[in-house]
Amino acid sequence: MDAVVAHRPEWVIRAARREAERIVNAGKARYYHHAVDWLARAKAAYRVAGRETEWRAYLGEIRERHGRKYKLVGMLKGW
């Protein structure tokens, strides 16, 4: 994914979000670091695509939906 983000940001966004959401929705806190890695890829792809506003909205949705997953929320601080 990292190699194609400049050429196919839309694909990276979809794929990275899917993988991150799969981990987060499962509620497996020990794997949240992998979800954060996927979200970092999605963030980079949103930036390349010039869609930073959509990224911030998506991140807000994650924080709202998963606000009780304190480990995850802590990992996303400063984003």
C-alpha positions in Angstrom: 0.0 0.0 0.0 2.7 2.4 0.9 4.2 2.0 -2.6 1.0 2.9 -4.5 -0.5 5.7 -2.3 0.7 8.4 -4.7 -0.9 6.6 -7.6 -4.0 5.0 -6.1 -5.0 7.0 -3.0 -8.7 6.0 -3.2 -7.8 2.3 -3.2 -5.5 2.8 -0.2 -8.2 4.7 1.7 -10.8 2.0 1.2 -8.4 -0.9 2.0 -6.8 0.7 5.0 -10.1 1.7 6.5 -11.5 -1.8 6.0 -8.5 -3.3 7.8 -8.5 -0.8 10.7 -12.2 -1.1 11.2 -12.0 -4.9 11.2 -9.6 -4.8 14.1 -11.3 -2.0 16.1 -14.8 -3.5 15.7 -13.5 -6.8 17.0 -12.5 -5.0 20.2 -9.2 -6.8 20.5 -7.2 -4.1 22.4 -3.9 -6.0 21.9 -4.1 -5.5 18.2 -5.0 -1.8 18.2 -1.5 -0.8 17.3 -2.1 -2.6 13.9 -5.3 -0.6 13.5 -3.5 2.6 14.1 -0.9 1.6 11.5 -3.7 1.1 9.0 -5.2 4.4 10.0 -1.9 6.1 9.4 -1.9 4.8 5.9 -5.4 6.0 5.3 -4.5 9.4 6.7 -1.6 9.6 4.2 -3.8 8.6 1.3 -6.4 11.2 2.3 -3.7 13.8 2.3 -2.4 12.8 -1.1 -6.0 12.9 -2.5 -6.4 16.4 -1.0 -9.2 15.2 1.2 -7.9 16.3 4.7 -11.4 17.5 5.7 -12.9 14.1 5.1 -10.1 12.5 7.1 -10.8 14.7 10.1 -14.5 13.8 9.8 -13.7 10.1 9.6 -11.3 10.3 12.6 -14.1 12.1 14.5 -16.5 9.3 13.7 -14.0 6.7 15.0 -13.5 8.7 18.3 -17.2 9.0 18.7 -18.1 5.4 17.9 -15.3 3.9 19.9 -14.8 6.5 22.7 -14.9 3.8 25.4 -12.0 2.0 23.9 -9.5 4.0 26.0 -6.4 2.3 24.7 -7.4 3.1 21.1 -8.4 6.7 22.0 -5.1 7.1 23.7 -3.2 5.9 20.7 -5.0 8.4 18.5 -4.3 11.5 20.7 -2.6 14.2 18.8 -3.9 13.2 15.4 
